[in-house]
Amino acid sequence: MEFDVTVLGVVIGMMVLANRLVAMLVTPLFDKYGWDKFWLMYPAWILAGVFVWLTGVNLFAPYIPDALVGQILTAIVAGGGANLLHDLSDGPSLRVFDIGSLDDDEDNG
């Protein structure tokens, strides 16, 4: 499945925008009131849906003939991508490997 690069770029832009808006406007409310952050995915999907509706972008236009279904799927991708970006950027730091431990191993071996 190959997507139009321009449309894909717009969807990625929507992902980043939804991620930043949720992080700036919604996440502080969740932190202040101690709400479960599981529910943060829904504002991201709603924002992505609004962006898709306003722009009319459809990532799946070549594959799904119904424009409404394609836009709904595009909103799901953009909202889900925003959650993924949030998890990657604001979540706990994940380290694939520790460079310091590699240096220690070289000194010992």
Secondary structure as GFF3:
##gff-version 3
##sequence-region A 1 109
A	DSSP	alpha_helix	5	21	.	.	.	ID=ss1
A	DSSP	pi_helix	22	26	.	.	.	ID=ss2
A	DSSP	alpha_helix	27	33	.	.	.	ID=ss3
A	DSSP	three_ten_helix	37	40	.	.	.	ID=ss4
A	DSSP	alpha_helix	41	55	.	.	.	ID=ss5
A	DSSP	alpha_helix	67	90	.	.	.	ID=ss6
A	DSSP	alpha_helix	99	108	.	.	.	ID=ss7
###
